[in-house]
């Protein structure tokens, strides 16, 4: 079948249609093949054949027309044939209810163009249709080209995309931009895939956000920083997972001479789209501006080996960018780095497609990331911390343990992470003259959540994160009966216990009583009662797993009782360890059930901060607790400080250990400890870098030191020593026993 166009028109309009026909025949549009434009007035003798061979119809009409009439016209030629695409051109302005593809006749050249556009508009699944707002990801081996509103490139297989709007100029930030696709001219069966902007976002809103980003870029260029900051705030509210918004935040920080903040936001942008060359480039530049020149240059050199980022670089015509990059001036002034910088400029400028094809694609992560996990933080001027930061934290580590001496900053780090999202919440953590700045990023599924706390001139700004909980070392008590308003206030303070070191834990027993009352409500549906009972059963079962020696939790009257060795006991009879478990993990369950209703604990996502995890727990439970929590909440990440090596022994695979220490200037530092926890005993864990406990032994007489790993082995060795001493005095061994010839 040829790709012809079939015209149907009133005889009295043959002149107008003939002019349109001539325009189509002489069209220079590459998607039009002139020989396939069907003849005009000569169709009478071969009308049916021309009709059947033409998959595209144009019906010219000088009166209103209906779907039924179009089918009637088709029946005149071939009743069993339907076109792939059809458009109607009204020869004058008419009132019509026709809802198909149509427009009013204009001058011949413009009408011919409209016909070509409409007939070649892609209708296939997964492709953009007229007016659809689409996020065009340019990922060909070389740059896509925009000329006169038409986007072409190898990635589109020769197809062309006409854009509703273009930025005022082709600029550096155009690596990821929102365009409205009007038409796709598609030769043959080439598929053109456009990634939708964001599911659920109105195209008009998306387009306005893209315009706002363009205005923000102009504000940055012209140093209108407050205006840019205001626009960025609006962009983030609508599109928090668009990496452009975080990139622009980084550029704002860089231009206002805050390289630490810039680095943080460029890394957030990279988290959303790891192949972004500009984000990677300026992230490295931020290090250089922060006087981490060696590390910054190393990252620039690493970009040259990254297939995705260099592909992005070529797409955006950025190969020669380093030569014009004033951000590298600082490096050029450093004699030790000048030669290295010059080589970098040459390597980027001379980078070719053959070099790109020689780079291996970035391998995918082998381990499945947690759905919600800490990715990075930067803490400045918070308590004793002048600067403390971590980047690119692995996303598959369910447990992160903080170790270190008293007073080094373990609690301060946990509190800073909480403050990043929730503010100080009334806690006296910061002196009135301090101006702390805390940035925290969490990866949540395919998106990212950022906590950004600042106090400047007495004003505070703060972020927010759902399902982030915090617990301080004092956690024996639970709140009593609360009014609905009091309970609501407490629910709104998920890190209250960590920041205030006092009461603030929700009462799991009160929650169980409230659920029991709901079950007595006769107006509640059977389905709702079934769900409530299912949740109550889950909570009670979890408590029996966590509480040592408790095998059942029951509600009798207005009391929650715990069965222990066939006796029902109230919680008031609990030991300190039991009370701590009931308080902290009861609070945790209530909060997660509130924020993630109708989910099982195994499906819930979150981040839990715990100070001094081992408090009140016997060593057996210190060992078992990480395993139990990992099993109950497999999708929740735990960050816990501890002075005991025992919880680390029970840690699941891929756990991380960070030791909080200080440098020569007594400034806090984080030292990630590379250690295979499952291969160590408590003794050598204590003397490892995780705890550095190597000065507690009296080395004056090492012969007296037991080196066995097991106490039973010590007893066995003592019995053997005692027997050998007895045998030395009481057993006579013949000399011939040692004679090899006998």
C-alpha positions as CSV (number, residue, x, y, z in Angstrom):
1,X,0.0,0.0,0.0
2,X,1.4,3.4,-0.9
3,X,1.3,6.3,1.5
4,X,-1.1,8.3,-0.6
5,X,-3.7,11.0,0.2
6,X,-7.2,10.6,-1.1
7,X,-9.1,13.9,-1.7
8,X,-12.9,14.1,-1.8
9,X,-14.3,17.6,-2.7
10,X,-17.2,19.4,-4.3
11,X,-16.7,20.0,-8.0
12,X,-17.3,23.7,-7.7
13,X,-14.2,24.0,-5.4
14,X,-11.8,22.3,-7.8
15,X,-9.7,25.4,-8.2
16,X,-9.0,25.8,-4.4
17,X,-8.4,22.1,-3.9
18,X,-6.1,22.1,-7.0
19,X,-3.9,24.8,-5.5
20,X,-3.6,22.8,-2.2
21,X,-2.8,19.7,-4.3
22,X,0.0,21.6,-6.1
23,X,1.4,22.8,-2.8
24,X,1.5,19.3,-1.5
25,X,3.2,18.1,-4.7
26,X,5.9,20.7,-4.4
27,X,6.3,20.4,-0.6
28,X,9.9,20.3,0.6
29,X,8.8,18.6,3.8
30,X,10.9,15.4,4.1
31,X,8.0,13.4,5.5
32,X,6.0,14.1,2.3
33,X,6.6,12.0,-0.8
34,X,5.2,14.0,-3.7
35,X,4.5,11.0,-6.0
36,X,2.1,9.6,-3.3
37,X,-0.2,12.6,-3.4
38,X,-3.2,11.2,-5.2
39,X,-4.3,13.0,-8.4
40,X,-7.2,15.5,-8.2
41,X,-9.8,15.8,-10.9
42,X,-8.5,12.8,-12.8
43,X,-9.9,10.3,-10.3
44,X,-13.2,9.6,-12.0
45,X,-12.0,6.5,-13.9
46,X,-9.8,5.0,-11.2
47,X,-11.5,6.4,-8.1
48,X,-11.9,3.1,-6.2
49,X,-8.3,2.0,-6.9
50,X,-6.9,5.3,-5.7
51,X,-9.2,5.2,-2.7
52,X,-8.1,1.7,-1.6
53,X,-4.5,2.5,-2.1
54,X,-4.6,5.7,0.0
55,X,-4.6,5.2,3.8
56,X,-5.1,8.9,4.4
57,X,-8.3,10.8,3.5
58,X,-9.0,14.5,3.2
59,X,-12.7,15.4,2.8
60,X,-13.4,19.0,1.7
61,X,-16.8,20.1,2.6
62,X,-18.8,23.3,2.1
63,X,-21.6,22.3,4.5
64,X,-21.8,20.7,8.0
65,X,-21.0,17.0,7.9
66,X,-21.6,14.1,10.2
67,X,-19.8,10.8,10.9
68,X,-22.7,9.0,9.2
69,X,-22.2,11.1,6.0
70,X,-18.5,10.3,6.0
71,X,-19.3,6.6,6.1
72,X,-21.7,7.2,3.2
73,X,-18.9,8.9,1.2
74,X,-16.6,5.9,1.9
75,X,-19.3,3.5,0.7
76,X,-19.3,5.2,-2.7
77,X,-15.7,4.0,-3.2
78,X,-15.1,0.9,-1.1
79,X,-17.4,-0.2,1.7
80,X,-14.9,-2.5,3.3
81,X,-12.1,0.0,3.6
82,X,-11.3,2.4,6.5
83,X,-8.5,5.0,6.5
84,X,-5.7,5.0,9.0
85,X,-6.2,8.7,9.5
86,X,-8.9,11.1,8.3
87,X,-9.2,14.9,8.3
88,X,-12.0,17.2,7.2
89,X,-11.3,20.7,5.8
90,X,-14.3,23.0,5.9
91,X,-14.3,25.3,2.9
92,X,-16.0,28.1,4.9
93,X,-16.9,28.9,8.5
94,X,-19.7,26.6,9.5
95,X,-21.6,25.6,12.6
96,X,-20.9,21.9,12.9
97,X,-21.0,19.2,15.6
98,X,-18.4,17.1,13.9
99,X,-15.8,16.1,16.6
100,X,-13.2,14.5,14.4
101,X,-9.9,16.0,13.1
102,X,-10.9,19.1,11.2
103,X,-10.0,22.8,10.5
104,X,-11.2,25.7,8.2
105,X,-9.7,26.3,4.8
106,X,-6.9,29.0,4.8
107,X,-4.5,29.9,2.1
108,X,-3.3,26.9,0.0
109,X,0.2,26.7,1.4
110,X,-0.9,26.8,5.0
111,X,-3.7,24.4,4.4
112,X,-1.4,22.0,2.7
113,X,1.0,22.1,5.7
114,X,-1.9,21.6,8.1
115,X,-3.1,18.5,6.1
116,X,0.4,17.0,6.1
117,X,0.8,17.6,9.8
118,X,-2.5,16.1,10.7
119,X,-2.3,13.1,8.4
120,X,1.1,12.1,9.8
121,X,0.2,12.8,13.4
122,X,1.2,9.7,15.4
123,X,-1.8,7.9,17.0
124,X,-0.1,4.8,18.2
125,X,0.0,3.7,21.8
126,X,3.0,5.2,23.8
127,X,3.4,8.1,21.5
128,X,2.6,11.7,21.9
129,X,-0.7,13.0,20.5
130,X,-1.7,16.6,19.6
131,X,-1.2,18.9,22.5
132,X,0.1,16.3,24.9
133,X,2.7,17.7,27.3
134,X,5.7,15.4,27.1
135,X,9.0,15.3,28.8
136,X,11.5,14.8,25.9
137,X,14.6,13.0,27.1
138,X,17.4,13.5,24.6
139,X,19.6,10.4,24.6
140,X,21.0,9.9,21.1
141,X,24.7,9.4,20.4
142,X,24.9,12.9,19.2
143,X,22.8,16.0,19.7
144,X,19.2,16.4,18.7
145,X,18.7,19.5,16.5
146,X,16.0,22.2,16.9
147,X,15.3,24.2,13.9
148,X,12.3,26.4,13.2
149,X,10.3,24.6,16.0
150,X,11.1,21.1,14.7
151,X,13.1,18.6,16.8
152,X,15.1,15.9,14.9
153,X,17.8,13.5,15.9
154,X,19.0,10.0,15.5
155,X,17.2,8.9,18.7
156,X,13.9,9.5,16.8
157,X,14.8,7.3,13.9
158,X,14.3,10.0,11.3
159,X,11.0,11.1,12.7
160,X,10.4,14.8,13.5
161,X,8.5,16.4,16.4
162,X,7.0,19.8,16.1
163,X,7.0,21.7,19.4
164,X,4.4,24.0,20.7
165,X,7.0,26.2,22.4
166,X,10.7,26.7,22.6
167,X,12.9,28.5,25.1
168,X,13.9,31.9,23.9
169,X,17.4,30.6,23.2
170,X,19.2,27.3,23.1
171,X,20.8,27.4,26.5
172,X,23.0,25.3,28.7
173,X,20.1,24.2,30.9
174,X,18.2,22.5,28.0
175,X,19.3,19.0,28.7
176,X,15.9,18.1,30.2
177,X,13.1,20.4,29.3
178,X,9.3,20.2,29.0
179,X,7.9,20.6,25.5
180,X,4.4,20.3,24.2
181,X,4.3,18.0,21.3
182,X,1.9,19.2,18.6
183,X,2.7,16.7,15.9
184,X,5.0,13.8,15.2
185,X,5.8,13.3,11.5
186,X,6.6,9.7,11.3
187,X,8.1,8.0,8.3
188,X,7.4,4.3,7.9
189,X,6.9,2.4,11.1
190,X,9.5,4.2,13.2
191,X,8.4,4.6,16.8
192,X,9.0,7.8,18.6
193,X,8.7,7.5,22.4
194,X,8.2,10.5,24.5
195,X,8.3,10.2,28.3
196,X,5.3,11.8,29.9
197,X,6.0,14.9,32.0
198,X,4.7,13.5,35.3
199,X,1.7,11.3,35.8
200,X,-1.2,13.2,37.1
201,X,0.2,16.6,36.3
202,X,-1.9,18.9,34.2
203,X,-0.1,19.8,30.9
204,X,-0.9,23.5,31.5
205,X,0.6,23.4,35.0
206,X,3.6,21.5,33.6
207,X,4.1,24.1,30.9
208,X,3.9,27.0,33.4
209,X,6.4,25.3,35.7
210,X,8.8,24.9,32.7
211,X,8.3,28.6,32.0
212,X,8.9,29.4,35.7
213,X,12.2,27.5,35.5
214,X,13.2,29.5,32.4
215,X,12.5,32.7,34.3
216,X,14.5,31.4,37.3
217,X,17.5,30.8,35.1
218,X,17.3,34.4,33.8
219,X,17.1,35.6,37.4
220,X,20.2,33.7,38.3
221,X,22.0,35.0,35.2
222,X,21.1,38.6,36.2
223,X,21.8,38.0,39.9
224,X,18.2,38.5,41.1
225,X,18.7,35.8,43.7
226,X,15.7,36.5,45.9
227,X,13.4,36.4,42.9
228,X,15.0,33.1,41.8
229,X,14.6,31.7,45.3
230,X,10.9,32.5,45.3
231,X,10.3,30.8,41.9
232,X,12.3,27.7,43.0
233,X,10.0,27.3,46.1
234,X,7.0,27.3,43.8
235,X,8.6,24.8,41.4
236,X,9.5,22.3,44.2
237,X,6.0,22.4,45.6
238,X,4.5,21.3,42.3
239,X,7.4,19.1,41.0
240,X,9.5,17.8,43.9
241,X,10.9,15.0,41.8
242,X,12.0,17.1,38.8
243,X,15.8,17.2,38.9
244,X,15.9,20.6,37.2
245,X,14.5,22.2,40.4
246,X,17.2,20.8,42.6
247,X,19.9,21.6,40.0
248,X,18.7,25.3,40.0
249,X,18.9,25.2,43.8
250,X,22.5,24.2,43.4
251,X,23.2,27.0,40.9
252,X,21.6,29.5,43.2
253,X,23.9,28.3,46.1
254,X,26.9,28.4,43.8
255,X,26.2,31.9,42.6
256,X,25.7,33.1,46.2
257,X,29.0,31.6,47.1
258,X,27.8,28.7,49.2
259,X,29.6,25.7,47.6
260,X,28.7,23.2,50.4
261,X,25.0,23.8,49.8
262,X,25.5,23.8,46.1
263,X,27.2,20.4,46.3
264,X,24.3,19.0,48.3
265,X,21.7,20.0,45.8
266,X,23.7,18.9,42.7
267,X,24.0,15.5,44.4
268,X,20.2,15.5,44.9
269,X,19.7,16.3,41.2
270,X,22.1,13.4,40.3
271,X,20.1,11.1,42.6
272,X,17.1,11.7,40.4
273,X,18.9,11.5,37.1
274,X,22.4,10.0,37.4
275,X,23.3,10.5,33.8
276,X,23.0,14.3,34.0
277,X,26.3,15.8,32.8
278,X,25.6,19.4,34.1
279,X,24.7,18.1,37.6
280,X,27.8,15.9,37.8
281,X,30.0,18.7,36.4
282,X,28.8,21.4,38.8
283,X,28.8,19.0,41.7
284,X,32.6,18.5,41.1
285,X,33.0,22.3,40.6
286,X,31.4,22.8,44.0
287,X,34.1,20.7,45.6
288,X,36.8,22.8,43.9
289,X,35.2,26.0,45.2
290,X,35.1,24.5,48.7
291,X,38.9,24.0,48.4
292,X,38.5,20.3,48.0
293,X,40.4,20.6,44.7
294,X,42.0,17.1,44.5
295,X,38.6,15.5,45.0
296,X,36.9,17.8,42.6
297,X,39.4,17.2,39.8
298,X,39.2,13.5,40.4
299,X,35.4,13.6,40.0
300,X,35.8,15.6,36.7
301,X,38.1,13.0,35.5
302,X,35.7,10.3,36.5
303,X,32.9,12.0,34.4
304,X,35.1,11.3,31.3
305,X,34.7,7.6,32.0
306,X,30.9,7.7,32.7
307,X,29.0,6.6,29.6
308,X,25.7,8.1,30.6
309,X,27.1,11.5,31.6
310,X,29.3,11.8,28.5
311,X,26.4,10.8,26.3
312,X,24.4,13.6,28.0
313,X,27.4,16.0,27.4
314,X,27.4,15.3,23.7
315,X,23.7,15.7,23.4
316,X,23.9,19.2,24.9
317,X,26.8,20.5,22.8
318,X,28.9,20.8,25.9
319,X,32.2,19.2,24.8
320,X,34.1,22.4,24.7
321,X,32.5,23.8,27.8
322,X,35.5,23.5,30.1
323,X,37.5,25.9,28.0
324,X,34.9,28.6,28.7
325,X,34.3,27.6,32.3
326,X,35.1,30.5,34.6
327,X,34.4,28.1,37.5
328,X,37.8,26.5,36.9
329,X,39.7,29.8,37.4
330,X,40.5,28.8,40.9
331,X,42.3,25.7,39.7
332,X,44.3,27.6,37.1
333,X,45.7,29.8,39.9
334,X,47.0,26.7,41.7
335,X,50.4,25.7,40.2
336,X,50.1,22.1,41.5
337,X,46.9,21.6,39.5
338,X,47.3,23.8,36.5
339,X,48.6,21.0,34.2
340,X,45.9,18.6,35.3
341,X,43.2,21.2,34.6
342,X,44.6,21.9,31.2
343,X,44.6,18.2,30.3
344,X,41.0,18.0,31.5
345,X,40.0,20.9,29.2
346,X,41.7,19.1,26.2
347,X,40.1,15.7,27.0
348,X,36.6,17.2,27.1
349,X,37.1,19.4,24.0
350,X,38.5,16.4,22.0
351,X,36.0,13.8,23.2
352,X,34.6,11.9,20.2
353,X,31.7,9.5,19.5
354,X,34.2,6.6,19.1
355,X,35.4,7.3,22.6
356,X,31.8,7.2,23.8
357,X,31.0,3.9,22.2
358,X,34.1,2.5,23.9
359,X,32.8,3.4,27.4
360,X,31.0,0.6,29.3
361,X,27.4,1.5,30.4
362,X,27.1,2.3,34.1
363,X,26.3,-1.0,35.8
364,X,23.1,-1.3,37.7
365,X,23.1,-1.7,41.4
366,X,23.4,-5.3,42.4
367,X,21.5,-4.9,45.6
368,X,17.9,-3.9,46.0
369,X,17.6,-0.4,47.6
370,X,15.3,0.2,50.5
371,X,12.2,2.1,49.5
372,X,13.1,4.9,52.0
373,X,16.7,5.5,53.0
374,X,19.1,8.2,54.0
375,X,21.3,9.4,51.1
376,X,23.2,12.4,52.3
377,X,23.5,15.1,54.9
378,X,25.4,18.3,55.5
379,X,25.4,19.8,59.1
380,X,27.0,23.2,59.9
381,X,27.2,25.0,63.2
382,X,25.0,22.7,65.1
383,X,26.1,22.2,68.7
384,X,29.8,21.2,68.6
385,X,29.7,20.4,64.9
386,X,31.3,23.1,62.7
387,X,30.9,20.8,59.7
388,X,29.9,17.2,59.4
389,X,28.7,15.6,56.1
390,X,28.2,12.3,54.3
391,X,27.4,11.8,50.7
392,X,26.2,8.9,48.5
393,X,25.3,6.7,51.4
394,X,24.4,3.1,50.2
395,X,20.7,2.7,49.9
396,X,20.5,-1.0,50.7
397,X,21.9,-0.8,54.2
398,X,19.0,-1.4,56.6
399,X,21.1,-0.7,59.7
400,X,23.6,2.1,60.3
401,X,25.4,2.0,63.6
402,X,27.0,5.1,65.2
403,X,29.9,4.3,67.6
404,X,32.3,6.6,69.5
405,X,33.2,7.9,72.9
406,X,30.8,9.9,75.1
407,X,30.6,13.5,74.0
408,X,31.9,12.9,70.5
409,X,28.6,13.8,68.8
410,X,26.5,10.6,68.2
411,X,23.4,12.1,69.8
412,X,24.0,15.4,68.1
413,X,24.1,13.7,64.7
414,X,20.8,11.9,65.3
415,X,19.2,15.1,66.6
416,X,20.6,17.1,63.6
417,X,19.0,14.6,61.2
418,X,15.7,15.1,63.0
419,X,16.0,18.9,63.1
420,X,16.6,18.9,59.3
421,X,13.0,17.8,58.8
422,X,11.1,18.9,61.8
423,X,13.0,21.9,63.3
424,X,14.0,22.1,66.9
425,X,10.4,21.7,68.0
426,X,10.8,23.7,71.1
427,X,13.9,21.8,72.3
428,X,16.8,23.9,73.7
429,X,19.3,22.5,71.2
430,X,20.7,25.7,69.7
431,X,22.0,28.9,71.4
432,X,20.1,31.9,70.3
433,X,23.1,33.4,68.5
434,X,23.9,30.2,66.5
435,X,23.0,30.1,62.9
436,X,22.9,26.3,62.1
437,X,22.3,25.0,58.6
438,X,21.2,21.4,58.1
439,X,20.6,19.6,54.8
440,X,19.3,16.0,54.7
441,X,18.2,14.0,51.7
442,X,16.2,10.7,51.7
443,X,15.6,8.6,48.6
444,X,11.9,7.5,48.6
445,X,11.2,5.2,45.7
446,X,12.0,7.0,42.5
447,X,11.8,10.4,44.2
448,X,13.7,12.2,46.8
449,X,12.8,14.1,50.0
450,X,14.9,17.0,51.3
451,X,15.1,18.4,54.7
452,X,16.5,21.9,54.8
453,X,16.7,23.7,58.2
454,X,18.2,27.1,58.6
455,X,18.1,29.7,61.3
456,X,19.2,33.1,60.2
457,X,18.4,36.4,62.0
458,X,16.1,34.5,64.4
459,X,14.0,33.1,61.5
460,X,13.7,29.3,60.8
461,X,12.9,27.4,57.7
462,X,12.4,23.7,57.8
463,X,11.4,20.7,55.6
464,X,9.2,17.8,56.4
465,X,9.4,14.1,56.0
466,X,6.7,11.4,56.6
467,X,7.6,8.2,58.4
468,X,10.7,9.5,60.0
469,X,10.7,8.7,63.8
470,X,13.2,9.4,66.5
471,X,13.8,8.0,70.0
472,X,16.1,9.3,72.8
473,X,17.8,7.2,75.4
474,X,15.1,7.8,78.0
475,X,12.2,5.6,76.9
476,X,10.7,3.7,79.8
477,X,7.5,5.8,80.2
478,X,4.5,6.1,78.0
479,X,1.9,8.8,78.0
480,X,-1.2,8.3,80.0
481,X,-4.8,8.8,78.8
482,X,-4.7,11.7,76.3
483,X,-7.5,13.9,74.9
484,X,-7.9,13.6,71.2
485,X,-6.3,17.0,70.8
486,X,-3.3,16.0,73.0
487,X,-2.9,12.8,71.1
488,X,-3.0,14.7,67.8
489,X,-0.2,17.0,69.0
490,X,1.9,14.1,70.0
491,X,1.4,12.4,66.7
492,X,2.6,15.5,65.0
493,X,5.9,15.2,66.8
494,X,7.5,12.0,65.6
495,X,10.9,12.9,66.9
496,X,9.8,14.5,70.2
497,X,11.5,11.9,72.4
498,X,14.9,12.3,70.6
499,X,14.9,16.1,70.8
500,X,13.5,16.5,74.3
501,X,15.0,13.4,76.0
502,X,11.7,13.2,77.9
503,X,8.2,11.7,77.7
504,X,6.5,11.9,74.4
505,X,5.9,8.2,73.5
506,X,2.4,7.2,72.4
507,X,0.6,4.7,74.6
508,X,0.2,1.4,72.8
509,X,-2.1,0.1,75.5
510,X,-4.4,3.1,75.1
511,X,-4.4,2.4,71.4
512,X,-5.5,-1.2,71.9
513,X,-8.3,0.0,74.2
514,X,-9.5,2.5,71.6
515,X,-9.6,-0.2,69.0
516,X,-11.6,-2.4,71.3
517,X,-14.1,0.4,71.8
518,X,-14.4,0.7,68.0
519,X,-15.2,-3.0,67.7
520,X,-18.1,-2.5,70.1
521,X,-19.6,0.2,67.8
522,X,-22.7,-1.3,66.3
523,X,-22.8,1.3,63.5
524,X,-19.4,0.2,62.2
525,X,-19.6,-2.0,59.1
526,X,-18.5,-5.6,59.1
527,X,-15.6,-4.9,56.7
528,X,-14.3,-2.1,58.9
529,X,-14.4,-4.3,62.0
530,X,-12.6,-7.1,60.2
531,X,-9.8,-4.7,59.2
532,X,-9.6,-3.3,62.8
533,X,-9.4,-6.8,64.3
534,X,-6.7,-7.8,61.7
535,X,-4.6,-4.8,62.8
536,X,-5.1,-5.5,66.5
537,X,-4.0,-9.1,66.0
538,X,-0.9,-7.9,64.1
539,X,0.1,-5.6,67.0
540,X,-0.5,-8.2,69.7
541,X,1.5,-10.8,67.8
542,X,4.4,-8.3,67.3
543,X,4.4,-7.5,71.0
544,X,4.8,-11.2,71.8
545,X,7.7,-11.5,69.4
546,X,9.5,-8.5,70.9
547,X,8.7,-8.9,74.6
548,X,10.9,-11.7,76.2
549,X,8.9,-14.5,77.8
550,X,5.5,-13.0,76.8
551,X,3.5,-15.4,74.6
552,X,0.1,-13.6,74.6
553,X,-1.4,-10.1,74.9
554,X,-5.1,-9.9,75.9
555,X,-7.6,-7.1,76.8
556,X,-9.6,-7.8,80.0
557,X,-12.0,-5.1,80.9
558,X,-10.1,-1.8,80.7
559,X,-6.7,-3.5,81.2
560,X,-4.1,-4.8,78.7
561,X,-2.5,-8.0,80.2
562,X,0.5,-9.9,79.2
563,X,0.8,-13.7,79.6
564,X,4.1,-14.7,81.0
565,X,4.7,-18.3,82.2
566,X,0.9,-19.0,82.3
567,X,0.3,-15.8,84.4
568,X,-1.5,-12.7,83.2
569,X,0.4,-9.6,84.4
570,X,-0.3,-5.9,83.8
571,X,2.4,-3.8,82.1
572,X,3.1,-2.1,85.4
573,X,4.8,-5.3,86.6
574,X,7.3,-5.2,83.8
575,X,11.1,-5.0,84.2
576,X,12.9,-2.0,82.7
577,X,13.8,-3.9,79.6
578,X,10.2,-4.9,79.0
579,X,9.0,-1.3,79.7
580,X,11.5,0.1,77.2
581,X,10.3,-2.4,74.5
582,X,6.7,-1.6,75.1
583,X,7.2,2.1,75.1
584,X,9.5,2.6,72.0
585,X,8.1,-0.1,69.7
586,X,4.6,0.5,70.8
587,X,5.0,4.2,69.8
588,X,6.6,3.1,66.6
589,X,3.7,0.8,65.7
590,X,1.0,3.4,66.5
591,X,2.7,6.1,64.3
592,X,3.3,3.8,61.4
593,X,-0.3,2.5,61.5
594,X,-1.5,6.1,61.5
595,X,0.6,7.2,58.5
596,X,0.3,3.9,56.6
597,X,-3.1,2.5,57.4
598,X,-4.2,-1.0,56.2
599,X,-0.6,-2.0,55.5
600,X,1.1,-4.9,57.3
601,X,4.3,-4.1,59.2
602,X,6.3,-6.0,56.5
603,X,5.0,-3.5,53.9
604,X,5.6,-0.3,55.9
605,X,8.4,2.2,54.9
606,X,10.2,4.5,57.2
607,X,13.4,5.8,58.8
608,X,13.9,5.3,62.6
609,X,16.6,7.1,64.6
610,X,17.5,5.5,68.0
611,X,19.9,6.9,70.5
612,X,21.7,4.3,72.7
613,X,19.9,1.3,71.3
614,X,21.3,-1.0,74.0
615,X,19.7,0.9,76.9
616,X,17.9,-1.4,79.5
617,X,18.5,-4.5,77.3
618,X,20.2,-7.8,78.4
619,X,23.0,-8.7,76.0
620,X,20.9,-11.5,74.5
621,X,18.3,-8.9,73.5
622,X,20.9,-6.5,72.3
623,X,22.0,-9.2,70.0
624,X,18.5,-10.3,68.8
625,X,16.9,-6.9,68.5
626,X,18.4,-5.9,65.1
627,X,17.4,-9.3,63.7
628,X,13.9,-9.1,65.0
629,X,13.3,-5.5,63.9
630,X,14.7,-6.3,60.4
631,X,12.3,-9.2,60.2
632,X,9.2,-7.3,61.4
633,X,10.0,-4.1,59.4
634,X,12.0,-5.3,56.4
635,X,11.5,-2.0,54.5
636,X,12.4,0.4,57.4
637,X,15.9,1.8,57.8
638,X,17.3,2.1,61.3
639,X,20.1,4.5,62.4
640,X,21.2,3.7,66.0
641,X,24.0,4.9,68.3
642,X,25.4,2.3,70.7
643,X,28.3,1.9,73.2
644,X,28.0,-1.9,73.0
645,X,29.4,-4.2,70.3
646,X,26.7,-6.8,70.8
647,X,24.0,-5.2,68.6
648,X,26.5,-5.1,65.8
649,X,27.0,-8.9,66.1
650,X,23.3,-9.3,65.4
651,X,23.2,-6.9,62.5
652,X,21.9,-8.1,59.1
653,X,24.2,-8.2,56.1
654,X,25.1,-4.8,54.5
655,X,25.0,-3.0,57.8
656,X,27.2,0.1,58.0
657,X,29.3,1.3,61.0
658,X,30.3,5.0,61.4
659,X,32.6,6.0,64.2
660,X,32.1,9.6,65.4
661,X,35.5,10.9,66.4
662,X,37.5,14.2,66.3
663,X,40.4,15.5,64.3
664,X,43.5,17.3,65.5
665,X,41.5,20.5,66.0
666,X,38.9,18.6,68.2
667,X,36.4,19.0,65.4
668,X,33.9,16.1,65.0
669,X,34.5,13.8,62.1
670,X,32.8,10.7,60.7
671,X,34.9,7.6,60.0
672,X,33.1,4.9,58.0
673,X,34.5,1.6,59.3
674,X,35.0,-1.2,56.8
675,X,34.3,-4.3,58.7
676,X,32.6,-7.7,58.1
677,X,30.5,-7.8,61.3
678,X,29.4,-11.4,60.9
679,X,33.1,-12.6,61.1
680,X,33.9,-11.0,64.5
681,X,33.5,-11.8,68.1
682,X,32.8,-9.2,70.9
683,X,36.4,-9.2,71.9
684,X,37.9,-8.3,68.5
685,X,35.0,-5.9,67.8
686,X,35.9,-4.0,70.9
687,X,39.5,-3.6,69.8
688,X,38.5,-2.9,66.2
689,X,38.4,0.7,64.8
690,X,34.6,0.6,65.4
691,X,35.3,1.0,69.2
692,X,39.0,1.5,69.4
693,X,39.0,-0.2,72.8
694,X,42.6,-1.3,72.9
695,X,43.9,0.3,76.1
696,X,41.7,-1.4,78.7
697,X,43.9,-4.5,79.3
698,X,46.8,-4.9,81.7
699,X,49.6,-6.0,79.3
700,X,52.1,-6.6,82.1
701,X,51.3,-10.3,82.3
702,X,49.6,-11.5,79.1
703,X,50.1,-15.1,80.1
704,X,47.2,-14.7,82.5
705,X,44.8,-13.4,79.8
706,X,42.2,-15.8,78.5
707,X,42.1,-15.6,74.7
708,X,39.3,-18.2,74.1
709,X,36.2,-16.9,72.4
710,X,33.8,-19.0,74.5
711,X,33.5,-19.2,78.3
712,X,32.8,-23.0,78.2
713,X,36.1,-23.4,76.3
714,X,37.8,-21.5,79.2
715,X,36.3,-24.1,81.7
716,X,37.4,-27.0,79.5
717,X,40.9,-25.6,79.2
718,X,41.0,-25.1,83.0
719,X,40.0,-28.8,83.5
720,X,42.7,-29.8,81.1
721,X,45.3,-27.7,82.8
722,X,44.3,-29.2,86.2
723,X,44.6,-32.7,84.9
724,X,48.0,-32.1,83.3
725,X,49.3,-30.7,86.6
726,X,47.9,-33.8,88.5
727,X,49.4,-36.1,85.8
728,X,52.8,-34.4,86.0
729,X,53.0,-35.5,89.7
730,X,51.2,-38.9,89.6
731,X,51.7,-40.5,86.2
732,X,55.0,-42.1,85.3
733,X,55.7,-42.4,81.6
734,X,58.3,-45.0,80.6
735,X,61.3,-43.6,78.8
736,X,60.8,-46.2,76.0
737,X,57.5,-44.3,75.2
738,X,59.6,-41.6,73.6
739,X,61.9,-44.0,71.8
740,X,60.9,-44.1,68.2
741,X,62.4,-47.6,67.7
742,X,60.4,-49.4,70.3
